[in-house]
Amino acid sequence: MYLVDIADPRSPESEQLLAHLSRTLERITGSSGAGSFRVDDFLADGACFAVARTEEGVAVGCGALRPLEPGVAELKRMGANIELNDGTA
């Protein structure tokens, strides 16, 4: 089971997850995707950044919602570090 909660994208664990995701995207696609992600976008009203943790509290995944217009949001920076979990996060 994983617990998902709203988190600060500037926290050390969030930064670690985002860095891992950027490295993974770079390896898979040739681009880290960092150019289309600004942490400040996820501190604005209507936005959120979430972290998934194991029952032991280990941060293993993240995702973010960036509002585009009222009632519409874009899913950003969704990923999981399978090295830190059993591959199901």
Secondary structure, 3 states (H helix, E strand, C coil): CEEEEECCCCCHHHHHHHHHHHHHHHHHHCCCCHHHCCHHHHCCCCCEEEEEEECCCCEEEEEEEEEEECCEEEEEEEEECHHHCCCCC
